Amino acid sequence: MRVFLIGIIVILLVVSSVLGFMYIDQSESYNEIYEILKSKRTTSNLIVNDVYIYDYEINTDAGVYIPFELVLDQIDPTLELSNSGARVYVLLSQLDFSLETEVLDKFVNENLDRINIPLRIIDGKRYLNLELLEKIYPLHYNYYSDSESLYLKTNTRSVDYYETNQNQKVFYLEADLLIDFDEMSSGEPFILIDEKKIGEENYSEIITPKGEIGLIKTSEMSLVEDTQKTNQVNVVRKTKEYSSINLIWDSISSYNDSKNYKMDSMDGLNVISPTWFSLNVNGIVINDASMAYTKLAHEAGYDVWGLYSNSFNPNWTNEMLNNEAYVNQSIAQMLIYSALYDLDGINIDFENIYLKDKAALVNYVEKVRLLTREQNLVLSIDAVVPGGSDQYSKVIDRERIAPLVDYFILMAYDEHWGSAPTSGSVASLPWVRKGVEGTLEFVPNEKLVLGVPLYMRIWVEVNNRIIDSKAYEMKNIDSYLEDIDYKIVYDEASEQNYIETQHEGNTIKIWLEDKDSMTKRIKLINEYDLAGIAGWRKGYEETYYWDLIDIYLKD
């Protein structure tokens, strides 16, 4: 029986080869086709400028990523690694792209010579996102998931696509080195690599729609289109109209943070603000943005407002705000990053600034507003409650900044911060109310968004002296309380639920951020007819947070 089956298989293979041979004209050489296909037999799944490239691995986790060394070798030899090795610096002179308007192009070209792009580290190897590279360099690529192969053409955005007029057979080589043929439907676009003369007939070496190397008669194919991709990175955004803002900040520590490559479902959310951009020395803006993140957010229905911080460094901020070249350079970078990563808005989070830089900060926001309006981006700024310290509160000129931004986000928390001299609530309700009313003296209610804490602090005291303070997420407080004996009481002063108990010889104090306190915060938004809510931060919240917003936050 086994011999019989083997015989059948052999007969089928022979018949298949004979049928393929019959398809070839008698004047053509079967052996020649075989040798051509055999010569193309390769372990490489990467073709660059019609040449097989070896020794490089591509990665397709959350996008198409190619090795840094390949980019250096085939696309841009001027790339410069940062000192940390976490990013590359790219000279604008090597790039070919335009922004949303000529005004922006002119501003960028006059004020910036390079940008930085983060590297993705996978198994200790450095990779760059090919989709991002395609936006800024003159190149074209096709990734074929069926064969897990990549076709890359550099120094051009133009690629010729062909098709057959009717269903045609394409010859290719099987893994067992036997010639086989596959039927390619008419209208399926494919790429021409080379032409071969076989006997009296012209054959074309092509990349099939499945990413395989094959041969097809040249007479049976025709040019369908010359695909010329634009070098314009993005277009002017459509005007956003929000009935109310439901924002959550997403704290992302680096480009390689796993949160940069996934997106959770959050009912009612309409804006997410990842902490991607941070000021550094000499007006450099460090970029940790992810195209995969923006795509996932948009697919989930969330707008993306990239958070731009000053790294809470007053010296870097002072250096930048008082140097026109650095001012322009930092803004030019944010304009490019906003276009590259398809941002819907920018959220400025500048804290810990010298009071002497108060007017310079206003001028900076004014210039950011002027230029981001060209992109039609939503511009927002974060600020603490009025009346606080010089470098966090008094440095913010609310009256002059409010007209420049679309939304003013009041960070109504850290009434008692981690190193505070006395224990207390992160954000007692009377303190929040006072902060809202004080801010409304300068900011219109339709622009004011209330920032809420999705965390609390656990204070540890001995003889009324603080020996420890730790921030605890709303979602994890129950796991902490499992190990202690406690009783919840209502604290009239903070208008919050409160715990005070003895544990291991210490006094534990917790002003709870829970369903009750969050309900009161949301009702404040309705009471003062504010623009919406912003939560710090994603991953801290309990599931009921989203339910409360859905129930109490009016449309």
N, C-alpha and C positions, 0 to 999 in steps of 0.2 A: 504493500500500500504506500509506504514511504517513497519507494522508487518511482511509483506511478505519479505521486504528487510532484516530485522533483521534475519529472519529465514534462508534466503539464506546465509548470512554471517556466522551464526553459523554452518550451514552444511559444508561450505567451510573450516572453522577452524577445524572441526572434521575430515574431509577428509584428510586435510593436516597432522594432527597429526597421523591419522591411517596409512597414507602412510609412514610417518617417522617410525612408530612402525613396519610396515611390513618389513622395511629395516633392522631392528634389528633382529638378530636370536631369535627364540622362547625361547631359554634358557637364554636370556639376560633380564635384568630388565629395563623396561622403566622408572620406578620410580627411579631406582638407577642413571640412566643417568640424569634424571631431577634434582635430589638432588645434583649431582656433579656440574652441570651447575649453579644451583641456588646458590650454595655455592660460586661460582666464580662471582656472580652478584655483581658489585661494582660501586661506583661513581668515583673510581680512574682511571685515564688514564695513570698511571705511574707504570711500573713494573721494579724493580731493583733486579737483581740476583734472578729472578723468584718469587719475592714476591711483592705483591701490596703495594705501598707506598702512604700514605695519607698526607694531610696537606701541600702539595707543588703544586705550579702551574708552568707549563712550559710556555714559551713564544716563539712564532714562527714568530715574526716580523723581517724579514731580517736575518733568520737563526734560529737555535734551541738554546734556552737559558734556563738554569736551575738555580734554586735559589742557591745563595752562601751557604746557610745553608745546602742544600742537598749535595753539593760538600764536605763541611766540614764533614758531617755525613757519607757519603758513599764512598768518593773517597780519600780525603786527609785531615786528622785532623790537620795537621801542618800548614795549610794556615794561613797567618798573614795579618790582615787588615792594610792598611796604616793609618797614623794619620788623613788624610782627609777623609778616608773611600771611596776614589775614585778608589782604586786598591787593589789587594792582592799581597803579596810577596810569592813566591813559591820556596821551597828548591829543588835544583837539585837532591839531594839525594833521593827524593821521586818520581822522574820522570824516564821514560824509553823511551829515544829517541836517535837517532843518526843524525848527520848532514851530509853534502854532502860527506865529505872525512874523513879519519882517522886522518889526520893532524888537521882538525878543531875540531874533538872530543877530541883529546889530549889537544889542546890549551884551550878549554872551561873547560874541567875537571880539568885542573891544575890552572885555574885562576878565576873561578867563582863558587859561592856557591848558588846563587839565582837569579831569574828574577822577574819582576813584570808584572802582567796582569791586564788591566783595567776592571772595573766592569761596566756593563750597568745598569743604574737606570731606572726602569719602574714602574710608580705609587708608587714611594718611596721605592721600593724593589730592592735588589741587585741581579743581574744575571751574570752568566758566559757563554761564548759561548761554547757549547758542542763540536762542530766540532774542535775547537782549543784544548780543553781538550783531545780529542781523539788522537791528534797528539803527545802529550807529556806524557800521562798516558797510562798504559796498560788497555784499556777498549774498549768496542764495543757498538754501539747503532744503533737502527733502529727507525726512526720516520715514523708513518703511517698517512698520511694526511687525508685518508678517515675517519678514526675513531678519528683523532687528539690524538693519543696515542703514548707513548714512551716506548720502551724496552731498558733497559740499563744493561749491564753486566760489572762488574768491575774486576780488577786484571787478566784480560786476553784479548788478542786480537783475540782469537780463538773462533769461533761460528760455531756450526754444523747446516747445512741447509739440510732439507729433501724435498722430493717431492713424488707425487704419480705416479704410472706407467701409470695410465689412469685416466680419469675424475672420481672423487669420491665425495661423499656427506659428508659434515662436519656439525655436529650438533652444534647448538648454541642456546642461549636463547634470545627471543625477549624482547622488552621493557615491554610487557604485561605479561611476565613470562611464555609464551607458548614456547614449544620446536619447533624449526624450523630447516630446513637444507638448506644449500647452496651448490651448485656444484662448486668444485675447480678443475680447469683444470690441467691436467698433465703438469709437467715441471715448475709449479709455486712454487718457494722455500718458505718454511715456517720453523718456529723455534719450536723445541720440548721443552716443559716445564716439563712435568711429564708423567708417565705412570700409568694407572689404570686397575685393573682386574674387569671386569663386567661380572658376570656369568662365562661362560667358555671362554670368548673372552677378549683379551687384547686391551685396548683403550689408545690412546695417547692424552694428553691435549696439544694443540698447539696454537701458534699465527698465524693466517691466514695471507696471503699476504695483507689483508685489515686491519690488526691490531686487529682482534676480537679474543676472546678466544673461542675455539671450541674443539670438540672431534671427533676423526677419528680412525678407526680400525688400530691398529699397523701393522697388516699383509699387509695393503694396502699402506704402505709408505716405503721409503728406503732412506738411507743417500746419498745425492748427492755430497756434498763437505764439507770439513772442512776449513772454511775461516779463514786464518791466515794473518792478516794485518801486514805489515812491520812497524818497529819502526823508519824507516828513514823518517825524516820530509820533505825533499826535495831532488832534484837531481841537479847536476851541470847544470847551465843554458846553453842554446845554445848561441853561439856567436851572438851578435846583430850587425847588419849592417844598419845604418841609412843613407839615401841619404841626409837628413838634419834633424835637430832637431827642432820640434815644441812643446815646453814645456810650461805648465802653472803651476804655484804654486797654491796649494789649501790650504788656511789658515784654519786649523781645530783647534778649541780652546780646545776641550777635546774629549774623547772617545764617550761621549754622544751627541756631536754636531750632529745635524740632517744630516749634509753634509757627515758624515761617513757612511750613509746608503742609499745614492742615487747617481746617476751619470747622468750628463747632456750630451747631444750630442753636440760635438764640431768638426765641419768639419775641417779636415786636422791635427788635434791634434794627436801626436803619443806618447807623454810622459806627465804624470801628476805627480806632486810632492807634496804629502800631508805633512803638517808640523806635523809629528807624534812623533818624538823622540827628547828629550831635555836633555842636561846634567844637573845633579843636584850635590849635595855635595858627596864627597867620591867616585867619579867615577860612581855614579849611573846614568843610563839613563832611564828617565821617558818614558813610552811606552803608547801611545794613539792610537795605530794602530787598524784597523778593517779588519777582513777577508772578510766581506761583501763588503767593498769598493774595495778591490783588485779584487774580483770576478767580480764585476760590471764593473770595469775599463778594465779588460782583455776581458770581453764579448763585450765591446764597441770598442776594438782594441787598447787600450792605455797601454803602459808600465808604471809601477809604480816605481818611484825613491823616496824612503822614505827620506824626509828631516830630517837631524840630525843636530840640532843646539846646541850651547854652552850656550843657554839662554841669550846670550849677557852679561854674568857675568864674568868679568875678574878674580875675585878671585877663583871661582869654576874651571875656565879653568886653571889658574896657578897651583892650587892644583893638578888637574888631570895630566897635561902635565909633571909635575916634580916628579911624583910618579909612579914608574914602575908598582906597583900592581894596581893602579887606571887606568893607561893606558891600561893594559891587561884586566882588568875587564870591562871597558867601551867598548872595541872592542869586547870582547866575547859576551856581551849583543847584540850588533848590528849584530853579526854573527847569533845568535839565532833568533832574530826578523826578519832578512832578510829571513831566512829559513821558519819560522813559517807563515809569512804573504805573502810568495811567491813574494818577491820583485824582480824586474828586475835590480835595481840599488840603490845606496845610493848617496844622494846629501848633501855634507858637507857644512853647513852654519855657520861658526865660525866667529863672529864679536865682536869687543870691547875686544881685547886681549892685554895684556901688551907687549910693544915692546921687553922687555927682554926675552919674550917667543917665539921669532921669529924662532930660530933654533929648539926649542922643538916642535913647530907646524909642521915643515917640517918632523921631525923624526916620529911624530904621523901619519901624512898622509902616510908616507912611510910604516909604519907597517900595517895600514888599507889596503893599496894597496896590500901588500904581502898576507894578509889573505883573502881578498875578491876575489882575483884572484882564490882561491881554489873553490869559488862558481861561478866564471865567471860572477860576477856582474859588471855592468857599474858603474864606480866611477867618480863623478863630484864634483867640489868645486865652491863656489861663492866668488866673491871678488869685491870690489869697484874699481873705477878708480885709476890709479897710482898717486902719488904725494899728497895724502890727509893726513889726520891726522895719528899720530903714531899708535893708537890702532885700526884703521879701515883699513888703506891703507898700511902704511910703514911696518907693522908687517907681511904682506903677501910677502913671498919670491917667487915671480912669476917664476923666472928663475929655482929654484930648485923644485918647486911644479909641474910645467907644465908637466915634463916627467912622473910624478907619476899618473896622472889622465887621464881619457879618454876624459873628457870635462872640460873646464874652462869657467865658466859663469860670464861675466862681468855685474855687477849690475849698469848699466849706468843711475842712477837716484838719486834723492835727492841732486842735485847740490845746491839747496836751500831747506834745511830741515825745519821742522816745527818751530823750535826755532831759525832759522837763523837770524842774525842781520839786514839783508836787504831782501826785497822781491825780488822774481825772479822766473824763470822757474824751474820746477822740473828737467828738463833735456834739456837744450838748445841744438840745433843741433851742433853748433861749439864745445861746451863742450864735447858732446858725441863723436864726430869725434876725438877730441884730446885724449879722453880716450881709444878709440879703437886703435889708432895708438901707444899710449904709451904701451898698453898691448901687442900689436903685436911684440914689441921689445923683449919680453920674451916668448910669447905663440904662437905656430904655428897656422895659420889661420884655419886649419882643425880641431882644438880643441876648438876654441874660439866661444862661443855662446853669442849673444847680449841680455842682459836683458833689457826689456823696461817697462816703467811705464804705467799702465792702469788707472792712476789717475792724478790729478793736484791739485794745492793748491789755495785756495781763500784767498787772503791777504786783511786784513782790516786795514786801516791807518787813523790816525788823525794828521794833520800837519806833514806829512812825518814820523810819528812814528808808528810802527806796534803795534796794540792793539789786533790783533787776526789773527790766521792762521789755516785753516782747510783743511784737505785732502778731495777731492771730486772725486767720481768715474766717469769715462767717461760716463757711462750709465745714471747717475743721474744729470749731470750738467744742462741739459735742464730744469729740474723741478726747479732748483734753479734760473735760469735766467728768468723764467716766472714772477717773482715778482719784477724785477728791469728793469729800462730802460738802454739800453746799445747799443754800436756800436762796431762791430768787426773790428779791423785794423790789418795790417801786421806789425810785429816787426822785423826789419832787423837784429838786434843784435842777437836775439834768433832763427831767421828763423821760427817763429811760429805766429799763430794768437793770438791776444791779446785784452783784454778788460780792459778799465779803465773808471770808472763811479762813480758818486756820488749817495749814497743811505743812507738815514736817517742820514745825516750829516757826513757820513764817506766816505773815498775814497776806492773803491773796485778795486783790481787788480787781473787779472787772465791771466796767460799764458796757453793757451788752449792745451790740449792733445786731438786731434781730428783726423779726417780722413786724413787731410793734413800732420800733424806732424808724424802720424804713417806710412804713405806712405814713407816719407823721411827716417824714421828709417829702414824700411824694405829694401829700396834701398841701404842703407849703407851696409847691410849684403851682398847684391849681389856685391856691389862695391869692398869690401875687401875680397870677397869669404869666408865668415865666415861659421861656421858649422851650424848655425841656430839661432832661436829666443826663448826667454823665457819671459813670461809675468807675472808681479806681479800685481794683483793676480786674480784668478778665481772669477767671480761674479762682477768684476769692469768693464769688457769690454763691449763695444757696439757690436751689432751683426756684424757690418761692419768690425770689427777687423779680424774675420775669413775669410771674403771675400777678404780683402786686402792681407792676407797671401797667399791665394789660387791664387790670380792674380799675385802678384809680387815676392813671394819667390820662387826662382827657385828650381827644384827638384835636 
